[in-house]
């Protein structure tokens, strides 16, 4: 299991914005984009650790880097 606790979706969005991702669409999920990379964040509190680890990987970050952004 990834060493990542469940995270509120709003905290995750702020962390991704710090590395340059921008919100491009909102609905039941929030879609963010940066340099051709697109990530989709569910509006869940908290986001499941496995789901969050997959989103972090899709964003091109490591879990350790993401934790520092929080």
Backbone as numpy.savetxt, mean C-alpha at the origin, in Angstrom:
# Nx Ny Nz CAx CAy CAz Cx Cy Cz
4.72 -16.22 7.40 3.88 -15.03 7.40 4.77 -13.79 7.40
4.39 -12.79 6.63 5.20 -11.57 6.60 5.19 -10.89 7.96
6.32 -10.29 8.31 6.41 -9.59 9.59 5.82 -8.20 9.43
4.53 -8.17 9.28 3.83 -6.93 9.01 2.47 -7.00 9.68
2.17 -6.10 10.59 0.86 -6.14 11.23 -0.22 -5.63 10.28
-1.46 -5.88 10.62 -2.54 -5.31 9.83 -2.46 -3.79 9.87
-2.64 -3.15 8.74 -2.47 -1.70 8.65 -3.76 -1.06 8.14
-4.12 0.07 8.71 -5.26 0.85 8.25 -4.98 1.34 6.83
-5.98 1.31 5.96 -5.76 1.70 4.56 -5.32 3.15 4.42
-5.74 4.02 5.31 -5.35 5.43 5.22 -3.86 5.61 5.50
-3.33 4.84 6.47 -1.88 4.90 6.75 -1.09 4.36 5.57
-1.60 3.32 4.93 -0.92 2.74 3.77 -0.87 3.75 2.62
-1.95 4.45 2.39 -2.00 5.44 1.31 -0.98 6.54 1.57
-0.92 7.04 2.80 0.04 8.10 3.13 1.47 7.63 2.94
1.74 6.38 3.30 3.10 5.83 3.14 3.47 5.75 1.65
2.55 5.29 0.82 2.83 5.19 -0.62 2.97 6.58 -1.25
2.23 7.56 -0.75 2.36 8.92 -1.27 3.75 9.49 -0.98
4.37 9.08 0.13 5.71 9.56 0.47 6.75 9.14 -0.56
6.52 8.02 -1.25 7.49 7.56 -2.26 7.05 7.93 -3.68
6.00 8.73 -3.80 5.64 9.26 -5.11 4.39 8.71 -5.76
3.70 7.78 -5.12 2.46 7.26 -5.70 1.36 8.31 -5.55
0.48 8.36 -6.54 -0.64 9.30 -6.51 -1.95 8.55 -6.68
-2.98 9.00 -5.97 -4.30 8.40 -6.09 -4.87 8.78 -7.45
-5.28 7.78 -8.23 -5.86 8.09 -9.54 -7.34 7.73 -9.61
-7.79 6.88 -8.66 -9.21 6.51 -8.66 -9.59 6.01 -7.27
-10.82 6.32 -6.86 -11.32 5.86 -5.57 -12.70 5.28 -5.72
-12.95 4.26 -4.97 -14.25 3.59 -4.93 -14.19 2.62 -3.77
-14.58 1.36 -4.01 -14.43 0.36 -2.97 -12.95 0.04 -2.73
-12.14 0.31 -3.74 -10.69 0.17 -3.64 -10.07 1.50 -4.08
-8.84 1.74 -3.65 -8.13 2.95 -4.03 -7.01 2.55 -4.98
-6.98 3.15 -6.15 -5.97 2.84 -7.14 -4.94 3.95 -7.15
-3.66 3.55 -7.06 -2.57 4.51 -7.04 -1.60 4.17 -8.16
-0.89 5.19 -8.66 0.02 4.98 -9.78 1.30 5.78 -9.60
2.40 5.20 -10.14 3.68 5.90 -10.16 4.53 5.26 -11.24
4.98 6.03 -12.20 5.89 5.55 -13.25 5.42 4.25 -13.90
4.16 4.14 -14.20 3.64 2.96 -14.86 3.26 1.82 -13.93
3.63 1.91 -12.67 3.22 0.89 -11.69 1.86 1.28 -11.13
0.98 0.32 -11.05 -0.35 0.57 -10.51 -0.57 -0.38 -9.35
-1.01 0.15 -8.22 -1.34 -0.67 -7.07 -2.78 -0.39 -6.66
-3.43 -1.40 -6.11 -4.82 -1.27 -5.69 -4.89 -1.61 -4.21
-5.41 -0.67 -3.42 -5.50 -0.83 -1.98 -6.97 -0.94 -1.58
-7.34 -2.05 -0.92 -8.75 -2.18 -0.49 -9.05 -1.25 0.68
-10.29 -0.81 0.76 -10.70 0.01 1.91 -11.09 -0.95 3.02
-10.09 -1.40 3.76 -10.32 -2.33 4.86 -9.52 -1.86 6.06
-10.07 -2.09 7.22 -9.37 -1.72 8.45 -9.41 -2.89 9.40
-8.31 -3.57 9.61 -7.02 -3.39 8.94 -6.95 -4.22 7.66
-5.98 -3.90 6.82 -5.72 -4.69 5.62 -4.97 -5.93 6.07
-5.37 -7.10 5.59 -4.73 -8.36 5.91 -3.23 -8.29 5.61
-2.41 -8.89 6.45 -0.96 -8.83 6.31 -0.49 -9.43 4.98
-1.09 -10.55 4.55 -0.69 -11.16 3.28 -1.04 -10.25 2.10
-2.21 -9.64 2.16 -2.63 -8.71 1.10 -1.70 -7.51 1.05
-1.39 -6.96 2.21 -0.51 -5.79 2.27 0.88 -6.13 1.75
1.39 -7.31 2.07 2.72 -7.73 1.57 2.72 -7.81 0.04
1.63 -8.29 -0.54 1.53 -8.35 -2.00 1.49 -6.97 -2.63
0.78 -6.04 -2.00 0.71 -4.67 -2.51 2.08 -4.01 -2.45
2.78 -4.22 -1.34 4.13 -3.65 -1.18 5.06 -4.20 -2.26
4.96 -5.50 -2.52 5.79 -6.12 -3.56 5.46 -5.53 -4.93
4.17 -5.37 -5.24 3.75 -4.79 -6.52 4.25 -3.36 -6.68
4.40 -2.64 -5.56 4.88 -1.26 -5.60 6.39 -1.18 -5.79
7.07 -2.33 -5.69 8.51 -2.34 -5.87 9.27 -2.00 -4.61
8.64 -2.16 -3.46 9.27 -1.85 -2.18 9.50 -3.13 -1.39
10.32 -3.03 -0.36 10.46 -4.14 0.57 9.62 -3.84 1.80
9.35 -4.87 2.58 8.55 -4.67 3.79 9.29 -3.76 4.76
10.62 -3.91 4.85 11.39 -3.07 5.76 11.31 -1.60 5.34
11.41 -1.33 4.05 11.31 0.04 3.54 9.92 0.61 3.83
8.90 -0.20 3.61 7.53 0.26 3.86 7.31 0.58 5.33
7.85 -0.25 6.23 7.69 0.01 7.66 8.31 1.35 8.05
9.43 1.70 7.42 10.07 2.99 7.72 9.19 4.15 7.26
8.42 3.95 6.20 7.55 5.01 5.68 6.35 5.25 6.59
5.96 4.23 7.35 4.82 4.38 8.26 5.24 5.30 9.37
